[in-house]
Amino acid sequence: MKFLCALEAVNLDTLFSDCQDLSTVRGGGLAVLDIAGAVAAQMRLPDADVITRGASQGFLRIEGTDAAGVEAEVRHALTASDPWLGHATIVVAACPEVPAEFSRQRAELKAKMRWAQMQSPSVVYPTLLAKQVCAIDKVRPARGRHSDFTEGRRNLGRVKKKKLLEDLLTSTGIEVVQDLEELADHQEGNLLLKIAVFRFDGNDFGKLAQDCQSSGDFQKFSLDVQTEQQKFFRRLLLDERGVVRPEWITPAGKMRLEIVVYGGDEVSFITPAELGWKALQVFYECAEEWPPTEPVKPKDPKTYAGGLVFCHHKAPIHAIKKLAGELADWAKEQGKKHRGGKGNDVAYQVLESFDDIGQDLEDFLAERYGSIGHQALLRLPQIRAIQEGIDQWRSHLAKRKLHDLVDRVLSGAAKDLSFDQAARPLLEAKPKSAENILEQLRPLHAELGHALFVHLLELWDYAGLVAAGGQR
């Protein structure tokens, strides 16, 4: 008898939020990124029975005699594939397959997993008892300097990052940076040792998946999402010959990219700051090409809300990742409220003199942007226009005067100024090019209002760049 089996890694903070060591954090995330693939390989399931995989969850079709037995087999396969997965909380639920009732069964299995999650401990207690405390997470008992759980994640993080990029780019021999300082090095000026932290969250992907009425439909939808995200990374990193673009390689020949998660409704990664705005543009250029997946509603395309944080590499990475996620959530909410529905909206923050906003995000943004509100959001046309034009604008606009104007905009003192009244005083004494600059900025101002000047100042050092680091 065939059974449907769903599995998902939950309570993930114990895997990658318990310390600041990047290899350990990375290892925890990558260990559960493809648990369904690990089970499928261990149980030698045919490809047709791997309905979905990736993004710390999966949906499988397994031969068995009863649901409890199938669930036990899957749990055994997990620990057999990697013994220290026993430290992770992975919920498993199975039921006899009724093909005509796939949508209902999938919903029931999801509810069963949520119930199992609520009954599971937030932390899986280690069996090892010792007097020493792990030097990395400062909590678990250690064998030597580290606990077995932390040591396993740390080693896995160093190995799996390389394999992840090799698989993604279908290439071998790729060397990768192992920490954020190495990733953020070899940049110029204010960008030295700065990073860009991304989080893209699919708009209502759960609802789109619910429209799948069969396991085949669900398999196709999930595979399309994963394939599209893989295509994004390849377009970002590879040139038309399939060779890694030189700006992504350090002088020592290492790839300077940190992929946190992809393959489901979330895409998270970290780049050097100088490549951040270009990466944002490439993601949304790809997203606009991704068609709706049949038989999902053809008039309801897949879109992503985004959050982007520029900061120093020493900023607390968990807080920054959380902020990027909150910005994506805010962009999703504001996009629905003010932009006519679900769209590819992004919100960003540049953290210059501080590492954290230190308060509720919505309160912070209301205080930060005042009457500008949702005009802090950007979509691809504005992202592209800023990327392509800001280098010329930097050479013609007076930054000191732009500072003064932005202060007036944020305080509300500039609300009655027309575009010309606001922008013309910013121009340096170059009359021949002044009108051209104004005409370039005018369409953006029509879309963004005086928020345009805030974006110009915020992105002065971050957009429109030719990468200074890496190999040329």
ABEGO torsion letter per residue (X at the ends): XBBBBBBBBBGAAAAAAABABAAAAAAAAAAAABAAAAAAAAAGBBAAABABBEGGBBBBBBBBABAAAAAAAAAAAAAAABAAAAABBBBBBBBBBBAAAAAAAAAAAAAAAAAAAAABBABBBBABBBABBBAAAGABBBBEABBAAAAAAAAAAAAAAAAAAAAAAGBBGBBBBABAAAAABGBBEAABGBBBBBBBBBBGAAAAAAABABAAAAAAAAAAAAAAAAAAAAAAABBAAGBBBAAABBAAGBBBBBBABBGBABBBBBBBAAAAAAAAAAAAAAAAABBBBOABBAABBBBBBBBBBBBBAABBAAAAAAAAAAAAAAAAAAAAAAAGEBBBBBBBBBBAABABAGBBAAAAAAAAAEAAEAAABBBAAAAAAAAAAAAAAAAABBAAAAAAAAAAAAAGAAAABBAAAAAAAABBBBAAAAAAAAAAAAAAAAAAEAAAAAAAAAAAAABGBBBABEBX
